[in-house]
Amino acid sequence: MKTTDVPLTPCPTCGKILECASHTKREPRPGDLSVCIGCGELLAFDAHLVLHVADLRDLIGLDYRMFKRIGKLQALVRKKRIGKK
């Protein structure tokens, strides 16, 4: 797993400052999706690699397998968050 620095961005949902993205194959590019490590919100990178809440335009073209993987990751993040309270 590799990590790439991205512009400091607060998660639009929980406010956690996001400063890097972990990946296995390549660095993030505009349009790529990410999951907030603080709350599990599904986010997308814009042209400047700043994250925003993913909307339908960001999700077009995703197949069922990818939706399933995203859901599993979101569940893990949210379970970890609940355990901290």
Buried (B, 14 or more C-beta within 10 A) or exposed (E): EEEEEBEEBEBEBEEBEBEEBEBEEEEBEEEBBBBBBBBBBBBBBBEEBBBEEBEEEBBEEEEEEEEEEBEEBBEEBBEEBEEEE
